[in-house]
């Protein structure tokens, strides 16, 4: 009921009468009053006026199952929410839930990850109150070889969501989102398969929102939405950001599982690609080559001209860097 009352308050332009809430939810005025007081205790500023009802004047940037659910505008993604105050990593928790039968679209969100992870086993800093740390479980009817393309779809979804707040972001292939050349988001896709069948895919997304400083090892390459907004805070609520990412991701996902190709986003993806038509370094195991980045192909491989030859590079095999550093 808390989710439903929050949703009504968010969507209402002005006051909502207690009787209207009772009628919509089929509960008593006392039940509504109790939930309103719970919300006030959680930091929501709600005006209560006799004969007018309730009006949400200010909402805190909190994460809870009810808060996140009240923002969702999806069919499947994020309709089943598992919220945790603290986990090792949302990807590991999502994989555990998937093994236990969690439905397609289940969203795992945590306030803190104490063992957050990035690509190639790197750690991801995930402190409390500062970011949006989430993983979504998918059960696509795809071949395992196609699953890596979901990372690129997630990248499109994150840039859609960030850009909707008026902050320009770009994609660093295959799994980072950057603002002014600094990383705000990492994406990690993992899966469970049997021969030519996918049991489930988990895509983890970590977005720096309110961070003002970073651990020494990443301080030179990381940023946050607040820092990107300048001296003013971004005023971005993490629950809204999460909901917008899920909405965009679901839309891309639904088209992709029908077409089984990235042709439908290829042109737009390349426009958002921070290294498009620029010189990059291709870093393989113990080999470093330079080439001209020409964007992605319909399978999500990076196209690069290296020593005069066009190559299609698979994301799992390499890292890509700009010739002057991270981008």
C-alpha positions in Angstrom: 0.0 0.0 0.0 2.9 2.4 0.7 4.0 2.0 -3.0 0.5 2.8 -4.2 0.1 5.9 -2.0 3.5 7.2 -3.0 2.6 6.7 -6.7 -0.6 8.6 -6.3 1.1 11.5 -4.4 3.9 11.7 -7.0 1.5 11.8 -9.9 -1.0 14.3 -8.3 -0.8 17.9 -9.1 -1.7 19.3 -5.7 -3.7 17.7 -2.9 -5.3 14.3 -2.8 -8.1 13.7 -0.4 -8.0 11.0 2.1 -11.3 9.7 0.8 -9.9 9.4 -2.7 -6.9 7.4 -1.4 -9.4 5.2 0.5 -11.5 4.6 -2.5 -8.6 3.9 -4.8 -6.9 1.5 -2.5 -10.0 0.0 -0.8 -8.7 0.7 2.7 -9.7 2.7 5.7 -8.8 6.3 6.5 -6.9 5.0 9.5 -4.8 2.8 7.3 -4.0 5.7 5.0 -3.1 7.9 7.9 -0.7 5.3 9.3 1.1 5.0 5.9 1.3 8.8 5.6 2.9 9.0 9.0 5.4 6.2 8.1 6.4 8.2 5.0 6.9 11.4 7.1 9.1 9.4 9.4 11.2 8.3 6.4 11.8 11.9 5.4 8.9 12.6 3.0 7.5 16.1 3.5 3.7 15.7 3.2 1.3 18.5 3.9 -1.9 17.5 5.6 -4.8 20.0 5.4 -8.4 19.4 6.6 -10.9 19.0 3.8 -8.1 19.1 1.2 -6.1 16.0 2.0 -2.4 15.3 1.4 0.2 16.9 -0.8 3.8 15.7 -1.3 5.9 18.8 -1.2 9.3 17.2 -1.0 10.7 13.7 -1.3 14.0 12.5 0.1 16.5 10.7 -2.1 16.0 7.4 -0.4 16.0 3.9 -1.8 13.3 1.4 -0.7 11.2 -1.1 -2.5 8.1 1.1 -2.2 10.0 4.2 -3.4 11.5 2.5 -6.4 8.3 0.7 -7.3 6.3 4.0 -7.2 8.5 5.3 -10.0 8.3 2.3 -12.4 6.6 2.6 -15.7 7.5 -0.7 -17.2 5.8 -4.0 -18.1 8.4 -6.4 -16.7 11.7 -4.8 -15.8 11.6 -3.7 -12.2 8.1 -5.0 -11.5 9.5 -7.5 -9.0 12.0 -5.6 -6.8 14.4 -7.1 -4.3 15.9 -4.2 -2.2 18.8 -4.7 0.2 20.5 -2.3 2.5 23.8 -4.1 1.9 24.9 -7.0 -0.3 28.3 -8.3 -1.6 27.3 -7.4 -5.1 23.9 -7.0 -6.8 25.0 -9.3 -9.6 25.9 -12.1 -7.3 22.6 -11.7 -5.4 20.7 -11.6 -8.7 22.3 -14.8 -9.9 21.4 -16.5 -6.6 17.8 -15.3 -7.0 17.8 -16.4 -10.6 18.9 -19.9 -9.6 16.0 -19.9 -7.2 13.5 -19.1 -10.0 13.2 -15.3 -9.9 11.0 -14.1 -12.7 12.2 -12.3 -15.8 12.7 -8.6 -15.1 13.4 -9.0 -11.4 15.4 -6.0 -10.3 18.0 -6.2 -7.4 19.0 -2.9 -5.9 21.3 -2.3 -2.9 22.2 0.8 -0.9 25.7 -0.6 -0.4 27.8 -3.2 -2.2 30.6 -4.3 -0.1 32.1 -6.4 -2.9 30.9 -4.6 -6.0 32.5 -5.9 -9.1 33.3 -4.6 -12.6 34.6 -6.1 -15.8 37.6 -8.5 -15.6 37.2 -8.9 -11.8 37.8 -5.3 -10.9 36.2 -3.9 -7.8 33.5 -1.2 -8.0 33.3 1.3 -5.2 29.7 1.4 -4.0 29.2 3.5 -0.8 25.9 4.3 0.8 23.7 7.1 -0.3 25.8 8.0 -3.3 24.9 5.8 -6.2 22.5 3.6 -8.0 23.7 0.0 -7.8 21.3 -2.5 -9.5 21.1 -5.7 -11.5 18.3 -7.0 -13.6 17.5 -10.7 -14.3 16.5 -11.6 -17.9 15.4 -14.9 -19.4 15.8 -14.2 -23.1 15.2 -16.8 -25.8 18.6 -16.1 -27.4 21.7 -18.0 -28.2 24.5 -17.6 -25.6 26.7 -15.8 -28.2 24.1 -13.0 -28.4 24.0 -12.2 -24.7 26.9 -9.8 -24.8 24.9 -7.5 -26.9 22.7 -6.8 -23.9 25.6 -4.8 -22.4 25.4 -2.4 -25.3 21.6 -2.1 -24.9 22.1 -1.3 -21.2 24.6 1.4 -22.2 22.0 3.0 -24.5 19.5 2.9 -21.6 21.8 4.5 -19.2 22.7 7.4 -21.6 18.9 7.8 -22.3 18.2 8.2 -18.6 21.2 10.4 -17.8 20.5 12.6 -20.8 16.9 13.0 -19.7 18.1 15.0 -16.8 19.9 17.4 -19.0 23.4 15.9 -18.5 25.2 14.9 -21.7 26.7 11.4 -21.5 28.5 9.2 -23.9 29.4 5.5 -24.3 32.9 4.0 -24.0 32.6 0.6 -25.7 31.6 -1.9 -24.5 30.5 -1.2 -20.9 31.3 2.3 -19.6 29.3 5.5 -19.6 31.3 8.7 -19.5 30.8 12.4 -19.0 33.5 14.8 -20.2 35.8 11.8 -20.6 35.3 10.5 -17.0 33.4 7.4 -16.0 30.1 7.6 -14.2 28.8 4.1 -14.9 30.0 0.6 -15.4 28.0 -2.3 -16.8 28.6 -6.0 -16.2 26.7 -8.8 -17.9 26.9 -12.4 -16.7 24.9 -15.5 -17.6 24.1 -19.1 -17.0 23.8 -21.4 -20.1 23.3 -25.0 -21.1 24.8 -25.8 -24.6 22.8 -23.5 -26.9 20.3 -22.3 -24.3 20.4 -19.4 -21.9 19.0 -20.1 -18.4 19.3 -16.5 -17.4 21.3 -13.3 -17.9 22.1 -10.8 -15.2 23.1 -7.3 -16.2 24.6 -5.1 -13.4 24.6 -1.4 -13.7 26.4 0.9 -11.2 25.9 4.7 -11.6 27.8 7.3 -9.5 25.2 9.9 -8.6 26.1 12.0 -5.5 29.8 11.1 -5.2 32.1 14.0 -4.5 35.4 12.1 -4.1 36.7 8.7 -5.1 39.3 6.1 -4.0 42.8 6.9 -5.1 43.0 4.3 -7.8 40.1 5.7 -9.8 40.1 9.4 -8.8 41.6 10.5 -12.1 39.0 8.8 -14.3 35.8 8.8 -12.3 33.0 11.4 -11.9 29.4 11.5 -10.8 26.2 13.2 -11.9 26.4 15.8 -9.2 30.0 16.7 -10.2 29.0 16.8 -13.8 26.2 19.2 -12.9 28.8 21.7 -11.5 28.6 23.5 -8.2 24.8 22.8 -8.0 23.7 19.3 -7.1 22.0 17.4 -9.9 18.8 17.0 -7.8 18.5 13.6 -9.3 16.6 11.1 -7.2 18.2 7.7 -7.5 14.8 5.9 -7.6 13.8 8.1 -10.6 17.1 7.4 -12.4 16.7 3.6 -11.8 13.1 3.7 -13.1 14.2 5.6 -16.3 17.0 3.2 -16.9 14.7 0.2 -16.6 12.1 1.8 -18.9 14.6 2.5 -21.6 16.4 -0.9 -21.2 13.1 -2.8 -21.4 12.2 -1.0 -24.7 15.6 -1.8 -26.3 15.5 -5.4 -25.0 12.0 -6.1 -26.4 13.1 -4.9 -29.9 16.4 -6.8 -29.7 14.9 -10.2 -28.8 12.6 -9.9 -31.8 15.3 -8.8 -34.3 18.3 -10.5 -32.7 20.5 -7.8 -34.1 21.7 -4.3 -33.0 21.0 -2.9 -36.5 18.1 -0.9 -35.0 20.4 1.1 -32.7 23.6 1.0 -34.5 23.5 4.5 -36.0 22.4 6.1 -32.7 24.9 4.0 -30.7 27.8 5.3 -32.9 26.6 8.9 -32.4 27.0 8.3 -28.6 30.3 6.5 -28.9 33.0 8.7 -27.3 35.8 7.2 -29.5 33.8 7.2 -32.8 36.1 8.1 -35.8 39.0 8.6 -33.4 42.3 6.8 -32.9 42.3 4.2 -30.1 44.5 1.6 -28.6 43.4 -2.0 -28.7 44.8 -3.7 -25.6 44.9 -7.5 -25.8 46.7 -9.9 -23.4 50.2 -8.6 -23.9 49.8 -6.7 -27.1 48.9 -3.1 -27.8 47.8 -1.9 -31.2 46.4 1.3 -32.5 43.6 1.8 -34.9 40.8 4.0 -36.1 37.4 3.4 -34.4 34.5 3.1 -36.9 31.8 2.2 -34.4 30.0 -1.1 -33.9 28.6 -3.6 -36.3 25.2 -5.3 -36.1 26.6 -7.8 -33.6 28.1 -5.2 -31.2 31.7 -5.9 -32.2 33.9 -2.8 -32.5 35.0 -2.0 -36.0 38.6 -0.7 -36.1 41.0 -0.1 -39.0 44.4 -1.5 -37.9 47.4 -1.4 -40.2 45.0 -0.7 -43.1 42.8 -3.7 -42.4 39.3 -3.5 -41.0 38.8 -5.7 -38.0 35.7 -6.6 -35.9 36.7 -6.8 -32.3 34.8 -8.9 -29.8 34.3 -7.2 -26.4 35.4 -10.1 -24.2 38.9 -10.2 -25.7 40.1 -6.7 -25.4 40.1 -3.3 -23.7 39.9 -0.1 -25.6 41.6 3.2 -24.6 42.0 6.6 -26.2 45.5 7.5 -27.3 45.7 10.2 -24.6 44.4 8.0 -21.7 41.1 6.5 -20.6 39.1 7.8 -23.5 
